């Protein structure tokens, strides 16, 4: 079972992940050379002597080897083995690292990647005395981080048994069951020369570190990451325990009949309130099932009930994006405006201002609002192409409205 794609794309270009992939490939090309076995005449890949000093020697490691080993691949062996080593690691780094880079930022992602390499090496050297090289431990840390940040996204997997096909699996189950348990526990073979202990240490570091960062608020949590799922599970557990123990929120612990009497005294929600709560729940469910079109349709019906309704942050943004993609220009602009009014401190607010500016400029004929949003976007955008687009649009609007 080989993962080939995920259901989400990074909002910003993951330059740091691209740089890490490029660094690994360049070092691989510089450190390896073709050699010939004099007995068989067969070509094989051999590591150049200067590169061998950067392999982590578990018995007598140098401090810097805990980082340098992660940028070496191949060793000495068949050409296909060395190529599969570097291609496999870089493919998984590309697949799972782009969105983690987007979430952590460039500097944060670089520090996390290097720390993942160090801690996976420490986990390996505590158990094994053999030398180690390769980015597998750092890539495992990145994959563990992806598990925590995006557990409900879908991973497209190619499978082959008697036939070949594809299937979509939630990232939580695919990474835990296939990549961690099946590949590195159940099927681990010490005679294959694979550093399973480094992989497991990397996964553990990535999962624990990201959960810690989310718990401390150093990374903003949303309704869909693993930390939010654990908190929700804990709240449900506490509620079930309280109810089963006969807890009355007004008088403390008491008989169940008192709880029933107290609940009956709470005013019943109006039909309007019930309808609104039902719509909000169905919108969330549709988006969780990756049915953005249905979520947008339900959002439009919700606004007919109550035009002042605003959804949770990520849900509001996803619905606004869907409305824009469907060509509902006014509704999408209103949804973006509501988003900024309540979530103005969003870390990518400049992207929302950019979308609003383009909507007001190109579809709604509101040049003053367009210029205001485009200027706000230009001040904080980091992508040079987007900054140039903002300036061109501002210049065009100014020229047309002189």
N, C-alpha and C positions, 0 to 999 in steps of 0.2 A: 504494500500500500504506500503510494508515493504522493505526498501533498504537492499540488501544483499552483494553487491560488488561494487567496482569502477574499472574503466578501467586502472588505473595506480597503480604501486607499488613503494614504496620508494627505492631510490638508495642505501641508507644506512640503517642498522638495527635501528629501532626507539626505542632504549633502554629506553629512558626517558618515552615514552608513555607506554611501558610495565611495568615500575616501578610504574607509577601512577595507572594503572589498578590493579597491584598486591597490592599496598597500600590500595586501596579502598576495595578490596575483603577481605584482611586480617583484616582490621578494622571492616568490616561488621561482619565477623565471631566472632571477639572478643567482639563486642559490643552487640550482640543479643543473646537471650536465649529462649529456649522453655518454655512456661508456660501453665498452665491448668486452664480453667475457671471452678471454683467450682460449678457453677450452671448447666452448660451444659456438663461438662467433655470434652469440645473441646480444642484441642491444638491450640496455637497461638504463634506468635513471639512477644516478648517484649524486649524493650531496657533495658540493664543493667543500674542501677542507676548512675554509674560513667560516662557513656557516655552521659547522658541527659544534663550534664552541658556544653557540647560542641555544643548543638543545638543553632542556632542563635535566640535569643529572640528579636523580632522586637521592642518591647516597650522599653526595657532597655538592649540594646546589649553591650556586652564586645567586645573590639577591636579584640581580637584573635578569637572570634566566627565568624567573617567575613571570616575566612579561614577554621576553623575546621568543620563548618557545612557541607562543601562540601565533606567531607570524611565519612559522616554518611548516612546510608540508612535504610529504613524500618519503624522505629517508632514502634507502637503497633497495631497489626491487624492480619489478616489472614496470614498464612505462605506464600501463593502464592503471596500476595501483596508485602511483603518484598523482595521475590526472584525476582519478576518481576521488582521491582525498581532498584536493583543493576544490574541485568542482562541487562536490557534495556539500562541503562546509560553506562555500560562498553562496550556493543556491539557497540553503536554509537561512543564512544571514540576510540575504535579500528578501526572502519570503516573509520572515517574521520581524526583521530588524527595521524595515522602513517605517512602520507605524509606531514602534517603540521609540525610534529616533524622533519622530514627530511629537510624541507625547513628552519626552524628557528634554527636548532641546538638544542642540549640537554638543555643547560642552558637557551637559549632564549625561548624555548618551555615551560620549567618549569615556568619561570617568567610569560609568557603569560597566562598559565593555571591558576596560582594562582591569577593573576590580573583579569582574567575573572570571577573567583569565587567571588572576592571582589566586582567588579562593578555590577555583576548581583544581589548580595545581597543588595547593596545600592539601585539599582533600585526597588527591591522588598520592602524594608523597607520604602521607600518614599510613598508607596501607601497602604501597608497592615500592620496590627498590629499583625498578627499571627506568631507563630514560623515557622522556615523553616529549612529543612535539605535536603541533596542530592546534587549530582554533576551535576544536570541537567543544571544549569546556566553556569558552566564552560564548560560543553560539548557543549552547545549552542554556546559559544564563539569560541570554536575550529571549530565547523561546519561553523560558519560565516567566520572564517579565510580560511577554505577550499573553500568556495564560492568565495572569492576574489582571492585566489592563483590559483585555478584550475576550473574556471567556465565552461570550454568547455569539461571537462572530462565527461564520461558517467557513470551513476549510474544504476546498474541492480536492478530492483524493482520487487518483487513478488506481484501480485495483485490477489484478489479473490472477485468475485461477484457471478455470477451463475456458474462460472468455475474458475480454477486457471491457471495462466500463468506468464510469465515474460516479461518485456519490459525494454529497455534501454532509459533513459531520461538524457538530459544534466543537470549537477549538478546545474547550474545557475537556471533553471526553477524548478527543483525538490525541492531545498532548499527554494527558495523564495515562490513558490506557495503552496507546500505541507507542508513543515516543519514549515515555519514561518506563512504564511497567513492562511492556512486551519486549521492546528493543534492548533495554538496559538491565532488566532484572530476570525476566523469564527466559530470554534467549541468550543471555550473557555466556560467552564461552572464553575462558581465560587463555585458551590456546590460540585465539585469533589475533592476538597482539593489539587489541582495541582497549583504550583506556576507559572502560565502563565506569570506574570509580570517579574519574574526572567529570564525566558526563553527569552523573548523579549529583556530584558536588556543585556543578554549575547550575543544574535545574534548582537545587535547593537554595543556592544563593540568590538566584533571580526571583524565585517565588517569595522567599522570606523578606528580601530587601524591598521589593515593591509593595508588599503588604505593609511593611513598616512605614514606608514613605507615605502611603495613603492614610494609614492610621494616624500619623503625626500631622497630617495636613500639608506636608511639604509638596505633595502632588495632589491636585484637585481631583476628588473622587466624583464619579457620576453614578446614575442609577443602574448602570450596566456593568460595572467592574466587579471583580471578585470580592473586594472589601465591602462594597455595598450589598452584595448578595449575602455575605456572612452576617452583616449587621441586620439585614432583614430577617434572616433565619433565626438570629438570636432574639429579635423582638417577638417573632411568632412563638418561639419556644417559651419565653417568659409569659406571654399571654396565655398559652395553653396551660402552663403550670399554675398560673393564678386562677384561671377558670376552674381547673380540676380540683383546686384546693379550696374552692368556695370563697374567693376574694371579693369583697365589696369595696370599690374605690372610694366610697363615701364614709364607711365606718370601719374599715380594716377587714380583718378576717371574721367571717360570720357564717351562718347557715346559708345554704343555697337558696332557701325560700326568700331570705332578705335580699339577696342579689337579684332575684327575679322581680321582686316588688320594686326595687330601685330602677331597674332597666325599664320597666313598664311606665315609670313616671317621666322618662325622657321624652320630650315632644317629638312626634314623628316628623321626618323630613317631608317637605312638600313634594308634590309631583314634579315641579320644576327642578328642585334640587336633586331628586332621584334621577331624573333624565340627564342632568348635567354630569353627575357622578358616573352614570352608566356610559355616557359618551367618552369621558376622559379615560375610563378603564379600557374601553374598546380601542381607543386610539393607541394607548400604550401597548396593548396586546398585538394590534396589527403591526406596529413598528417592530416589536420584539420578534415577530414572525417574518420580518423583512418584507412586509407588504406595505410599502410606503404609499402606494396609490390609494389603497383602502384607508390608510390613516389620514391622508389629505381629504378624502371624501367625507369621513366622519368629522374632521375638524371643521369643514364648511357647514355641516349640519349642526355642529355644536355652536358655531357663531350665530346661527339663526335663532337658537334658544337664548343665548346670552353673548352679545358682541364683545363684552369686556373680558372674556375668558382668556387666560394665558396658561400654557402648558409648562411642565418642568423644562429646564434649560435646554438640554440636548434634544428633547422631544419637540420643543417649539422650533428649534433651528432645523431639525430634519424635516418637519412638516413645511416650513417656509421654503426650504430648498426644493421639495417635491412640487409645491404649488408653482414655483417659478419654472421648473422643468416642464410642467404641464401647460404653461402659457397663461396662468391666472395672474397677470401682472399686478393688478391692484390688490388682490388678496395676499399675494406673496409679499408685496411691499408693506402692507399693514402688519403682516406676521413678523417681518424683520423689525419694523418699528416697535412693536410690542416687546420683541426680544431685547432690543437695546434699552428700552425704558426700564426693564426689570433686571436685565443681566448686562448692564453697561460695562462691568469690569471683566467681562469674558476675555480670556487670554488671546483670542483671535478676533477681537471685535473689529479690527481693521478690515478683515475679509467681509464682515457683514456690512460695514459702511461701503465697501467697494460694490457689493451686489446692489445695495440700495441706490447708490449713485448711478449705476448703469441702468437700473430699472426706471428711475426718475428721468434719466436723460433720453433713453432710447425708446421707451414704451409709454411713459405717462406724461410726457411733455411738461415736466416741472423742473426747469433749468436751475432755478435758485437752490432748490433742495438738492439737486444732483451735484452742483458745484460744492455745496457745503459737505456732503458725504464724501465726495471724491477727495477733497482736501484733507479731511480727517483720516481717510484711508492712506493717502500718500505719506502722511507724517510718520506712520508706524509700519508700513509695508517694508519687508526686507528683500522681496523679489524685485530685481531691477526691471524685468519685463512688465510686471504689474504697475510699478511706479511710473514707468514711461507711458503705459496705457492711460493711467489716471491723468497725467499731465496733458496728453493729447486730447482726451475727452474734455478737460477743463478749457483748453485753448479753443477747441471747436465751439463749445457752448458760449464762451465769451465773445467769439467772433460773430456768432449768429445772433447775439442779443445786444450788440452795441447800439 
